[in-house]
Amino acid sequence: MSLVQQQRFTRRRTSVGASRDFVTGVLAEWQLHTLIEDIRLCVSELATNALLHGVLPGREFGVVLHRAEDRVRLEVRDSGPGQPSVQQAADDACSGRGLHLVRELADDFGVDDHVVGKTVWLVFKTAAASG
């Protein structure tokens, strides 16, 4: 079994919430309720990073969910240059913890470079018979 759902979002703040709603709906449809909160948090962080650092004016970012037998892969693709990196945020900083957080929640993490832009991906393990 392999399922894929994807959606594109415009470069605006409301797209972060829309990306959370998208993954919530897909995961509920796939009966993966135990993953919803972690993946909602992770897509929120990755979508925010895409908007702040990766989506050029006039461009969009994409969110893709892939479901295989024992895992779900979340991808956020943007058109910007550069590589995201895990930061060591100061104790009183209001930002800089997002990638650290998603790496802790996900079972695997990576970045694929493209001719234009990049895809940040996370893998979450699940039981083959989740429901």
Disulfide bonds with the S-S distance in Angstrom:
none
